[in-house]
Amino acid sequence: MCGIVGYLGKRNTMRVLLSGLTSLEYRGYDSAGVSFIKDGKINVIKRKGKVEELKKAVAEEGYTLEEDKGNSIKAGIGHTRWATHGAPSDENSHPHLSMNGKICVVHNGIIENYVELRRFLSKKGYVFVSETDTEVAAQLIEYYYSRRGDNDLRAAVRAASQDIIGSYALCVICDDMPDVIVCAKKDNPVVIGLGEDENFVASDVLAVMEYTKDVVYLEDNSIVTITRDGIEVCDFFGEKVDYKVEKIKWDADTAQKGGYKHFMMKEMYEEPKVFEATVAPRIKNNDIIFDGIDLGDMTDINKINVIACGTAYHAGCIGKFLIEKMCRIPVVCTVASEFCYSDPIIDEKTLTIVISQSGETLDTRQAMREAKSLGSRTLAIVNVIGSTIAREADSVIYTAAGPEISVASTKAYVTQLGVMYLLAMKFAHILGKIDDDEYKRLQGELLEIPSKLKTILDKQIEIQRFASSKFNAESIFFIGRGLDYYLSMEASLKLKEISYIHSESYPGGELKHGTIALIEEGTLVVSPITQQELCAKMESNIKEVSTRGASVLVIIPEKFRDIGFSCESKFIIPDCDELMTPILGVLPCQLFAYYMAVNKGCDVDKPRNLAKSVTVE
């Protein structure tokens, strides 16, 4: 959600800024802009719409993106905005100038007390030209900067930060200091890229990994001063803070489409590889090993909380089912945004598992903090090394999904499932709920999943054909029981995220309690049926809807091929242990969502109104 990039160095600054903004498009945005210092003056170019519109405006101003051209630009910052305060427009786009044109700011996050600050500044004579909370930050920093009169931009940013209530990553330039960028961080990610005679700042490593592998993840309540020669970090009181330089392990090539039409398709094709990379290294000598993590004596744990949002929440729901079934420990899976309001029952015997692809999801992070404050141990499952949730959790397990560019999560989801299966199996073995032979058998089943995912990809044309005849559907229902219901939840979300088709998921048994009133001639129903003991009941449910005119697609394992389900179409997935069918079953659902969206002409990788990394509450 929103993206920041900044640069100081010898390269073509405009190229660096626009390349960085392009790499951050996946985060979700509705306008883009750049600001830079040239000949002692701050220049701003910004446009409503996509980065391509900004590139056209930059070209019209006479700036080239060719790398070999000389660089007459000093400090430069750029931004992709996802509208919160003020509708998408050129005026509300970032960057924002202060009234006297000396200070320019880009900002991720929410300034909660912007109304009070705006009122205060208006009384001081400041005139506002936008509806945004961000312009308040620009004017406030200018207010403190002009009062000081000592050209200390960092001190002005520090003073403003102490007045601002909310979450923010602020990136600031001043025409008095053309070779300096100052950034402030609170509850929004900021990463500094370190180079030789050049330095970068961004909200995501994807914006800098083309140029450097050395990065610093800024801690909360910190301010960093960036020059070409280096960086200096201090806290909000001006005291210097030590920082750690980390290496980016991702390859820049993994953030490219590699010949695929969309990132989403590329990332679905990567599922076998990233699942294996997440699971296989942790299975050693017939045991599951999480290096660097002491799971302790599980007999001390009498309750587990799983906290997440969106797709990660659905992975958590499957984790809840697995742990309760295999370990007989009660598990509560909660949407992170509701967790803090639920007055959760937590003590030192509670384990809280938080799941976040980015490791920056603000709702999830706040919920984790609440759990820790109540005495719970915390275990994070994240994809981004060095992310805020990873740093703040007591323990962290990294998935190996690599960069996921498409807003709709696919490969990250299956790696989250992989970790949840490993944890459930490990916990069950520690507690003596499964013996050594069963523990070893389940490990073998999990290791066979990648090859079975490849089998599904090899026959995806079946899903493509089905979607080509159904993409005009106005409403689609997904139904299932047990694990298949949790699978249906994710399948439904994926479809509405990228195709904009109304979709709902329901437990099969709930149809008769109201939902069946919505079924009419031609209604499309998708039903994963993968659990032997639930086959008869689900056949009864799909018979109910097909009798009323619904068109039904079932997703079933090979062993159910010859069962006479009341359906129009079947998609067959390979057989596996029934507990593991959600890992295989989700891939045809992802493919179905993809082809429905493509047939409708939707922007698959960047669906409207959505953001990849949600850093506001």
C-alpha positions as CSV (number, residue, x, y, z in Angstrom):
1,M,0.0,0.0,0.0
2,C,1.8,3.1,-1.3
3,G,5.4,3.0,-2.3
4,I,8.5,5.2,-1.6
5,V,11.8,5.4,-3.4
6,G,14.6,7.9,-3.0
7,Y,18.1,8.2,-4.4
8,L,21.4,10.2,-4.0
9,G,24.3,9.3,-6.3
10,K,25.9,9.4,-9.7
11,R,23.4,7.4,-11.6
12,N,20.5,8.9,-13.7
13,T,18.3,9.8,-10.7
14,M,15.1,10.0,-12.8
15,R,15.7,6.5,-14.1
16,V,16.3,5.2,-10.6
17,L,13.2,6.8,-9.2
18,L,10.9,5.6,-12.0
19,S,12.4,2.2,-12.1
20,G,11.8,1.9,-8.4
21,L,8.3,3.1,-8.6
22,T,7.6,0.6,-11.4
23,S,8.9,-2.2,-9.1
24,L,6.5,-1.0,-6.4
25,E,3.4,-0.9,-8.6
26,Y,2.3,-4.3,-7.1
27,R,1.6,-2.6,-3.7
28,G,-1.5,-0.9,-5.0
29,Y,-1.8,2.8,-6.0
30,D,-3.8,5.3,-7.9
31,S,-1.3,8.1,-8.6
32,A,2.4,8.6,-8.8
33,G,5.0,11.4,-8.6
34,V,8.6,12.4,-8.2
35,S,10.4,15.3,-6.6
36,F,14.0,16.3,-7.1
37,I,16.5,19.1,-6.5
38,K,18.1,20.7,-9.6
39,D,20.0,24.0,-9.8
40,G,19.1,24.6,-6.1
41,K,15.3,24.3,-6.6
42,I,12.8,21.6,-5.8
43,N,10.9,20.3,-8.8
44,V,7.7,18.2,-8.6
45,I,6.1,16.1,-11.4
46,K,3.1,14.0,-10.4
47,R,0.0,12.5,-12.1
48,K,-3.1,10.7,-11.2
49,G,-3.1,7.2,-12.7
50,K,-0.3,4.7,-13.4
51,V,3.4,5.2,-13.5
52,E,3.3,5.2,-17.3
53,E,1.4,8.4,-17.1
54,L,4.1,9.9,-14.9
55,K,6.8,8.7,-17.3
56,K,5.0,10.6,-20.1
57,A,5.0,13.7,-18.0
58,V,8.7,13.3,-17.2
59,A,9.5,12.9,-20.8
60,E,7.5,16.0,-21.7
61,E,9.6,18.0,-19.2
62,G,12.7,16.9,-21.2
63,Y,14.2,14.3,-18.8
64,T,15.7,11.1,-20.3
65,L,15.8,7.7,-18.6
66,E,18.9,6.6,-20.4
67,E,21.5,5.4,-17.9
68,D,24.6,6.8,-19.7
69,K,23.3,10.4,-19.6
70,G,24.9,12.7,-17.0
71,N,23.1,13.3,-13.8
72,S,22.4,17.0,-13.0
73,I,19.8,16.1,-10.3
74,K,20.7,16.1,-6.7
75,A,18.4,14.4,-4.1
76,G,15.3,12.7,-5.6
77,I,12.3,11.1,-4.0
78,G,9.3,9.3,-5.6
79,H,6.0,7.9,-4.5
80,T,3.0,5.8,-5.6
81,R,-0.1,6.8,-3.6
82,W,-3.1,4.7,-2.6
83,A,-5.8,7.3,-1.7
84,T,-6.9,7.6,1.9
85,H,-7.4,11.3,2.6
86,G,-8.6,13.0,-0.5
87,A,-9.7,11.4,-3.8
88,P,-7.2,10.4,-6.5
89,S,-6.1,13.6,-8.3
90,D,-3.0,15.4,-9.4
91,E,-3.3,17.8,-6.4
92,N,-3.6,15.0,-3.9
93,S,-0.8,13.0,-5.4
94,H,2.6,12.9,-3.7
95,P,5.1,14.4,-3.3
96,H,3.8,17.4,-1.4
97,L,5.5,20.8,-1.1
98,S,5.5,23.1,1.8
99,M,3.9,26.5,1.2
100,N,7.2,28.3,0.6
101,G,8.5,25.5,-1.7
102,K,11.5,24.7,0.5
103,I,10.4,21.4,1.9
104,C,9.0,18.4,0.0
105,V,7.6,15.2,1.5
106,V,6.4,11.7,0.5
107,H,4.6,9.6,3.1
108,N,3.2,6.2,3.7
109,G,0.8,5.6,6.5
110,I,-1.9,7.7,8.3
111,I,-1.6,10.9,10.3
112,E,-4.4,10.5,12.7
113,N,-4.3,14.0,14.2
114,Y,-3.9,15.8,10.8
115,V,-7.1,17.8,11.4
116,E,-5.7,19.3,14.6
117,L,-2.3,19.9,13.0
118,R,-3.9,21.5,9.9
119,R,-6.0,23.8,12.1
120,F,-2.9,24.8,14.0
121,L,-0.9,25.5,10.9
122,S,-3.7,27.4,9.2
123,K,-3.7,29.8,12.2
124,K,0.0,30.3,11.6
125,G,-0.8,31.4,8.0
126,Y,-0.1,28.2,6.1
127,V,-2.3,27.6,3.1
128,F,-3.1,24.1,1.9
129,V,-3.7,23.1,-1.7
130,S,-4.7,19.4,-1.2
131,E,-7.0,17.3,0.9
132,T,-4.3,15.0,2.2
133,D,-2.9,14.3,5.6
134,T,0.6,14.2,4.0
135,E,0.6,17.9,3.1
136,V,0.3,18.6,6.8
137,A,3.6,16.8,7.4
138,A,5.3,19.0,4.7
139,Q,3.9,22.2,6.3
140,L,4.7,21.1,9.8
141,I,8.3,20.3,9.0
142,E,8.7,23.6,7.2
143,Y,7.2,25.3,10.3
144,Y,9.9,23.9,12.6
145,Y,12.6,24.3,10.0
146,S,11.9,28.0,9.5
147,R,11.7,28.6,13.3
148,R,15.1,27.0,13.8
149,G,17.0,29.0,11.2
150,D,20.0,26.7,11.3
151,N,19.4,24.6,8.2
152,D,19.0,21.5,10.3
153,L,16.5,19.4,8.4
154,R,16.9,16.4,10.6
155,A,16.0,18.4,13.7
156,A,12.9,19.8,12.0
157,V,11.8,16.3,11.0
158,R,12.4,15.1,14.5
159,A,10.3,17.9,16.0
160,A,7.5,17.2,13.6
161,S,7.6,13.5,14.3
162,Q,7.0,14.1,18.0
163,D,3.8,16.0,17.1
164,I,2.4,13.5,14.6
165,I,0.1,10.8,15.9
166,G,-0.3,7.8,13.7
167,S,1.8,5.5,11.4
168,Y,4.2,6.9,8.9
169,A,7.3,6.5,6.8
170,L,8.3,10.1,5.8
171,C,10.9,10.9,3.2
172,V,12.0,14.6,3.1
173,I,14.1,16.8,1.0
174,C,15.0,20.5,1.4
175,D,16.4,22.9,-1.3
176,D,18.9,24.3,1.2
177,M,20.5,20.8,1.4
178,P,20.4,19.3,-2.1
179,D,22.6,16.3,-1.2
180,V,20.6,15.1,1.8
181,I,17.4,13.0,2.3
182,V,15.9,12.6,5.7
183,C,13.5,9.8,6.6
184,A,11.4,9.1,9.7
185,K,9.8,5.8,10.5
186,K,7.0,4.7,12.8
187,D,5.0,1.5,12.0
188,N,5.7,1.7,8.3
189,P,8.6,-0.1,6.5
190,V,11.7,1.8,5.5
191,V,14.7,0.1,3.9
192,I,18.0,1.8,3.2
193,G,20.1,0.5,0.3
194,L,23.8,1.1,0.6
195,G,26.1,1.6,-2.4
196,E,29.5,3.1,-3.3
197,D,29.2,6.9,-3.5
198,E,25.4,6.4,-3.7
199,N,22.6,5.4,-1.3
200,F,18.9,4.5,-1.7
201,V,15.8,4.6,0.4
202,A,12.5,2.6,-0.3
203,S,9.5,1.1,1.3
204,D,10.5,-2.4,-0.1
205,V,13.7,-4.1,-1.1
206,L,12.3,-4.7,-4.6
207,A,13.0,-1.0,-5.4
208,V,16.7,-1.2,-4.6
209,M,17.7,-4.8,-5.3
210,E,18.6,-4.0,-8.9
211,Y,21.4,-1.8,-7.5
212,T,22.6,-3.2,-4.2
213,K,22.4,-6.2,-2.0
214,D,23.4,-4.3,1.2
215,V,20.4,-3.0,3.1
216,V,19.4,-1.6,6.5
217,Y,15.9,-2.1,7.8
218,L,15.1,1.0,9.8
219,E,13.7,0.4,13.3
220,D,10.6,2.1,14.6
221,N,10.9,5.7,16.0
222,S,14.0,6.3,14.1
223,I,15.3,9.0,11.8
224,V,17.9,8.5,9.2
225,T,20.0,11.1,7.4
226,I,21.2,9.9,4.0
227,T,24.0,11.4,1.9
228,R,26.0,10.0,-1.0
229,D,28.7,9.0,1.5
230,G,26.7,7.2,4.1
231,I,23.9,7.2,6.6
232,E,23.4,8.3,10.2
233,V,20.5,6.9,12.3
234,C,19.1,8.5,15.5
235,D,16.0,8.1,17.6
236,F,13.3,10.7,18.0
237,F,15.3,12.4,20.8
238,G,18.4,12.9,18.6
239,E,20.5,10.1,20.1
240,K,22.5,8.0,17.7
241,V,21.3,4.5,17.1
242,D,23.4,1.5,15.9
243,Y,22.1,-0.3,12.8
244,K,22.7,-3.6,11.2
245,V,23.6,-4.1,7.5
246,E,21.9,-7.2,6.0
247,K,22.2,-8.9,2.6
248,I,19.3,-9.3,0.3
249,K,19.1,-13.0,-0.6
250,W,16.5,-12.6,-3.4
251,D,17.7,-12.5,-7.0
252,A,16.5,-9.5,-9.0
253,D,15.6,-11.8,-11.8
254,T,12.9,-13.4,-9.7
255,A,11.1,-10.1,-9.7
256,Q,10.7,-10.2,-13.5
257,K,8.0,-11.9,-15.5
258,G,10.3,-14.2,-17.3
259,G,8.2,-14.6,-20.4
260,Y,4.9,-15.1,-18.7
261,K,2.0,-12.8,-19.5
262,H,1.3,-12.0,-15.9
263,F,3.2,-12.3,-12.6
264,M,0.4,-14.3,-11.2
265,M,0.8,-17.0,-13.8
266,K,4.6,-17.0,-13.2
267,E,4.1,-17.3,-9.5
268,M,1.6,-20.2,-9.8
269,Y,4.2,-22.0,-11.9
270,E,6.8,-21.4,-9.1
271,E,4.6,-23.1,-6.5
272,P,6.3,-26.5,-6.8
273,K,9.7,-25.0,-6.4
274,V,9.0,-22.6,-3.5
275,F,7.0,-25.2,-1.6
276,E,9.9,-27.6,-1.9
277,A,12.4,-24.8,-0.9
278,T,10.2,-24.1,2.2
279,V,9.6,-27.7,3.3
280,A,12.5,-30.0,2.2
281,P,15.4,-28.3,4.0
282,R,13.5,-28.6,7.3
283,I,13.1,-32.4,7.0
284,K,16.3,-34.0,8.1
285,N,16.9,-37.6,9.2
286,N,13.2,-38.3,9.6
287,D,12.7,-35.3,11.8
288,I,11.4,-31.7,11.3
289,I,14.0,-29.2,12.3
290,F,13.5,-25.4,12.6
291,D,17.0,-24.1,12.9
292,G,17.4,-21.5,15.5
293,I,14.0,-22.0,17.1
294,D,13.4,-23.7,20.4
295,L,9.9,-25.0,20.4
296,G,10.3,-25.8,24.1
297,D,8.2,-28.2,26.1
298,M,4.9,-28.2,24.2
299,T,3.2,-29.6,27.3
300,D,3.4,-26.1,28.7
301,I,1.1,-24.8,25.9
302,N,-2.6,-25.2,26.6
303,K,-3.9,-22.9,23.8
304,I,-2.7,-21.5,20.5
305,N,-3.8,-18.3,18.8
306,V,-3.4,-17.9,15.1
307,I,-3.6,-14.3,13.8
308,A,-3.5,-13.1,10.2
309,C,-5.4,-11.2,7.5
310,G,-6.8,-12.1,4.1
311,T,-5.1,-15.0,2.4
312,A,-2.8,-15.6,5.3
313,Y,-5.8,-15.9,7.6
314,H,-7.1,-18.8,5.4
315,A,-3.7,-20.5,5.8
316,G,-4.2,-20.0,9.5
317,C,-7.7,-21.6,9.4
318,I,-6.2,-24.7,7.9
319,G,-3.4,-24.6,10.5
320,K,-6.1,-24.5,13.2
321,F,-7.8,-27.6,11.8
322,L,-4.5,-29.5,11.6
323,I,-3.2,-28.6,15.0
324,E,-6.5,-29.4,16.7
325,K,-6.9,-32.7,14.9
326,M,-3.3,-33.9,15.2
327,C,-2.3,-32.3,18.6
328,R,-5.6,-32.0,20.4
329,I,-4.7,-28.4,21.5
330,P,-7.4,-25.8,21.3
331,V,-6.7,-23.2,18.6
332,V,-8.4,-19.9,17.9
333,C,-7.8,-18.4,14.5
334,T,-8.7,-14.7,14.5
335,V,-8.7,-12.0,11.9
336,A,-5.9,-9.6,13.0
337,S,-8.0,-6.4,12.8
338,E,-10.5,-7.9,15.2
339,F,-8.1,-9.5,17.7
340,C,-7.4,-6.5,19.9
341,Y,-11.1,-5.8,20.3
342,S,-12.0,-9.3,21.4
343,D,-10.5,-9.0,24.8
344,P,-8.5,-12.2,24.1
345,I,-7.9,-14.8,26.7
346,I,-4.1,-15.2,26.8
347,D,-1.5,-16.0,29.4
348,E,2.1,-17.4,29.5
349,K,0.8,-20.8,28.5
350,T,-0.5,-19.4,25.1
351,L,1.4,-19.6,21.9
352,T,0.5,-17.0,19.3
353,I,1.3,-17.7,15.7
354,V,1.2,-14.7,13.3
355,I,1.2,-15.1,9.6
356,S,2.1,-12.3,7.1
357,Q,3.7,-12.5,3.7
358,S,5.3,-9.0,3.9
359,G,6.0,-9.1,7.6
360,E,4.7,-5.5,7.7
361,T,0.9,-6.0,7.9
362,L,0.0,-3.4,10.5
363,D,-3.2,-5.1,11.8
364,T,-1.2,-8.3,12.3
365,R,1.7,-6.5,13.9
366,Q,-0.5,-4.7,16.4
367,A,-2.3,-7.9,17.3
368,M,1.0,-9.6,17.9
369,R,2.1,-6.8,20.2
370,E,-1.2,-7.2,22.1
371,A,-0.6,-10.9,22.5
372,K,3.0,-10.3,23.8
373,S,1.8,-7.7,26.3
374,L,-0.5,-10.3,27.7
375,G,2.3,-12.8,28.2
376,S,2.0,-15.0,25.1
377,R,5.0,-16.5,23.3
378,T,5.0,-15.3,19.6
379,L,6.0,-17.2,16.5
380,A,5.9,-15.4,13.2
381,I,5.6,-17.0,9.7
382,V,6.8,-14.4,7.2
383,N,8.3,-14.2,3.7
384,V,10.5,-11.1,4.1
385,I,13.8,-11.4,6.0
386,G,14.3,-8.5,8.4
387,S,10.7,-7.3,8.2
388,T,9.1,-5.7,11.3
389,I,7.0,-8.7,12.4
390,A,10.1,-11.0,11.9
391,R,12.2,-8.7,14.2
392,E,9.5,-8.3,16.9
393,A,8.4,-11.9,17.2
394,D,10.0,-14.2,19.8
395,S,10.7,-16.6,17.0
396,V,10.4,-16.5,13.2
397,I,10.0,-19.1,10.5
398,Y,10.7,-17.8,7.0
399,T,8.9,-19.1,4.0
400,A,10.9,-19.4,0.7
401,A,8.4,-17.9,-1.7
402,G,10.8,-15.2,-2.9
403,P,9.3,-11.9,-4.2
404,E,5.6,-12.1,-4.9
405,I,4.6,-9.3,-7.3
406,S,1.0,-10.1,-8.1
407,V,-1.3,-8.5,-5.5
408,A,-3.3,-11.7,-5.3
409,S,-1.2,-14.1,-3.3
410,T,-0.6,-17.6,-4.7
411,K,2.9,-19.0,-4.1
412,A,3.2,-17.3,-0.7
413,Y,0.0,-18.9,0.4
414,V,1.2,-22.5,-0.4
415,T,4.5,-21.8,1.4
416,Q,2.5,-20.6,4.5
417,L,0.5,-23.9,4.3
418,G,3.8,-25.8,4.1
419,V,5.0,-24.3,7.4
420,M,1.7,-24.9,9.1
421,Y,1.8,-28.6,8.1
422,L,5.4,-28.8,9.4
423,L,4.4,-27.2,12.7
424,A,1.4,-29.4,13.2
425,M,3.4,-32.5,12.5
426,K,6.3,-31.4,14.8
427,F,3.9,-30.5,17.6
428,A,2.1,-33.8,17.3
429,H,5.3,-35.8,17.5
430,I,6.6,-33.8,20.5
431,L,3.3,-34.4,22.3
432,G,3.3,-38.1,21.5
433,K,0.1,-37.9,19.5
434,I,1.7,-39.6,16.4
435,D,4.4,-42.3,16.6
436,D,7.7,-42.3,14.7
437,D,6.3,-44.3,11.8
438,E,3.4,-42.0,11.2
439,Y,5.7,-39.0,11.6
440,K,8.0,-40.3,8.9
441,R,5.1,-41.2,6.6
442,L,3.6,-37.7,6.8
443,Q,7.0,-36.2,6.0
444,G,7.2,-38.4,2.9
445,E,3.7,-37.3,1.9
446,L,4.7,-33.7,2.2
447,L,7.8,-34.1,0.2
448,E,5.7,-35.5,-2.7
449,I,3.5,-32.4,-2.9
450,P,5.8,-30.4,-5.4
451,S,5.6,-33.1,-8.1
452,K,1.8,-33.3,-7.7
453,L,1.5,-29.5,-8.1
454,K,3.4,-29.9,-11.4
455,T,0.9,-32.5,-12.5
456,I,-1.9,-30.0,-11.9
457,L,-0.1,-27.3,-13.9
458,D,0.4,-29.7,-16.8
459,K,-3.3,-30.0,-17.3
460,Q,-4.4,-26.5,-16.5
461,I,-6.0,-26.2,-20.0
462,E,-9.0,-28.0,-18.5
463,I,-9.6,-25.2,-16.1
464,Q,-8.9,-22.6,-18.8
465,R,-11.6,-24.2,-21.0
466,F,-14.1,-24.3,-18.2
467,A,-13.5,-20.6,-17.3
468,S,-13.8,-19.6,-20.9
469,S,-17.5,-20.6,-20.8
470,K,-18.3,-19.2,-17.4
471,F,-16.5,-15.8,-17.1
472,N,-19.8,-13.9,-17.6
473,A,-21.2,-15.3,-14.3
474,E,-22.5,-12.6,-12.0
475,S,-22.3,-14.6,-8.8
476,I,-20.4,-17.7,-7.8
477,F,-20.6,-19.9,-4.7
478,F,-17.9,-22.1,-3.3
479,I,-19.1,-24.8,-0.9
480,G,-17.2,-27.4,1.1
481,R,-17.0,-29.2,4.5
482,G,-14.1,-29.5,6.9
483,L,-10.8,-28.7,5.3
484,D,-12.6,-28.2,2.0
485,Y,-14.6,-25.3,3.5
486,Y,-11.3,-23.5,4.4
487,L,-10.1,-24.2,0.9
488,S,-13.3,-22.7,-0.4
489,M,-12.8,-19.5,1.6
490,E,-9.4,-18.9,-0.2
491,A,-10.8,-19.9,-3.6
492,S,-13.7,-17.4,-3.2
493,L,-11.4,-14.6,-2.1
494,K,-9.0,-15.2,-5.0
495,L,-11.8,-15.0,-7.6
496,K,-13.3,-11.8,-6.3
497,E,-9.9,-10.2,-5.8
498,I,-8.9,-10.3,-9.5
499,S,-12.1,-10.9,-11.5
500,Y,-14.5,-8.6,-9.5
501,I,-17.2,-11.3,-9.7
502,H,-19.3,-11.5,-6.6
503,S,-18.3,-14.7,-4.8
504,E,-19.1,-16.3,-1.4
505,S,-17.9,-19.4,0.4
506,Y,-20.2,-21.5,2.6
507,P,-20.0,-24.7,4.6
508,G,-22.0,-27.3,2.6
509,G,-24.3,-27.9,5.5
510,E,-25.2,-24.2,5.8
511,L,-26.9,-24.1,2.3
512,K,-30.2,-25.2,3.7
513,H,-30.1,-22.5,6.4
514,G,-30.6,-19.6,3.9
515,T,-28.1,-19.5,1.2
516,I,-29.9,-21.9,-1.1
517,A,-32.5,-19.2,-1.6
518,L,-29.8,-17.5,-3.9
519,I,-29.5,-20.5,-6.2
520,E,-31.3,-20.1,-9.5
521,E,-31.0,-21.5,-13.0
522,G,-27.4,-21.1,-14.3
523,T,-25.8,-20.2,-10.9
524,L,-22.2,-21.4,-10.8
525,V,-21.2,-23.5,-7.8
526,V,-17.6,-24.8,-7.2
527,S,-17.1,-27.5,-4.7
528,P,-13.9,-29.1,-3.6
529,I,-14.6,-32.6,-2.3
530,T,-11.5,-34.3,-1.0
531,Q,-12.4,-36.0,2.3
532,Q,-13.7,-39.6,2.1
533,E,-16.0,-39.3,5.1
534,L,-17.7,-36.2,3.7
535,C,-18.3,-37.4,0.2
536,A,-21.9,-38.6,0.7
537,K,-22.9,-35.4,2.6
538,M,-21.3,-33.2,-0.1
539,E,-23.0,-35.1,-2.9
540,S,-26.3,-34.4,-1.1
541,N,-25.4,-30.7,-1.0
542,I,-24.5,-30.4,-4.7
543,K,-27.6,-32.4,-5.6
544,E,-29.6,-29.7,-3.8
545,V,-28.1,-26.9,-5.9
546,S,-28.0,-28.8,-9.2
547,T,-31.7,-29.7,-8.8
548,R,-32.4,-26.0,-8.6
549,G,-30.5,-25.3,-11.8
550,A,-27.0,-24.6,-10.6
551,S,-24.0,-25.5,-12.8
552,V,-21.5,-27.4,-10.5
553,L,-17.7,-27.9,-10.9
554,V,-16.2,-30.4,-8.4
555,I,-12.5,-30.6,-7.6
556,I,-11.8,-34.1,-6.5
557,P,-8.8,-36.5,-6.0
558,E,-8.1,-39.3,-8.5
559,K,-9.6,-41.9,-6.2
560,F,-13.0,-40.2,-6.4
561,R,-13.0,-40.1,-10.2
562,D,-15.7,-42.8,-10.7
563,I,-18.1,-41.5,-8.1
564,G,-21.2,-40.2,-9.8
565,F,-21.4,-36.6,-8.4
566,S,-24.3,-34.4,-9.5
567,C,-22.1,-32.0,-11.4
568,E,-21.5,-30.6,-14.8
569,S,-17.7,-30.8,-14.7
570,K,-14.9,-32.4,-12.7
571,F,-11.3,-31.4,-12.2
572,I,-9.1,-34.2,-10.9
573,I,-6.1,-33.6,-8.6
574,P,-3.6,-36.3,-7.7
575,D,-4.2,-38.5,-4.7
576,C,-2.4,-37.6,-1.4
577,D,-3.0,-37.9,2.3
578,E,-6.4,-36.4,2.9
579,L,-5.0,-33.9,5.4
580,M,-2.8,-32.4,2.6
581,T,-5.4,-32.0,-0.1
582,P,-5.9,-28.3,0.5
583,I,-2.3,-27.7,-0.8
584,L,-3.2,-29.4,-4.1
585,G,-6.8,-28.2,-4.2
586,V,-6.0,-24.5,-4.1
587,L,-4.0,-24.5,-7.3
588,P,-6.9,-25.3,-9.7
589,C,-8.9,-22.6,-7.8
590,Q,-6.2,-20.1,-8.4
591,L,-6.0,-21.0,-12.0
592,F,-9.8,-20.7,-12.3
593,A,-9.7,-17.2,-10.8
594,Y,-6.9,-16.2,-13.1
595,Y,-8.6,-17.4,-16.3
596,M,-11.9,-15.9,-15.3
597,A,-10.2,-12.5,-14.8
598,V,-8.2,-12.8,-18.1
599,N,-11.3,-13.6,-20.0
600,K,-13.0,-10.5,-18.5
601,G,-10.0,-8.3,-19.5
602,C,-9.1,-7.4,-15.9
603,D,-5.7,-6.2,-14.7
604,V,-4.8,-9.5,-13.1
605,D,-1.6,-8.4,-11.3
606,K,-2.9,-5.1,-10.0
607,P,-6.6,-5.4,-9.2
608,R,-8.5,-2.2,-8.5
609,N,-8.5,-0.8,-4.9
610,L,-6.2,-3.5,-3.6
611,A,-2.7,-3.3,-2.1
612,K,-0.1,-6.0,-1.6
613,S,1.2,-4.8,1.7
614,V,-1.4,-3.2,4.0
615,T,0.4,-0.8,6.3
616,V,-2.6,1.1,7.6
617,E,-5.3,-0.1,10.0
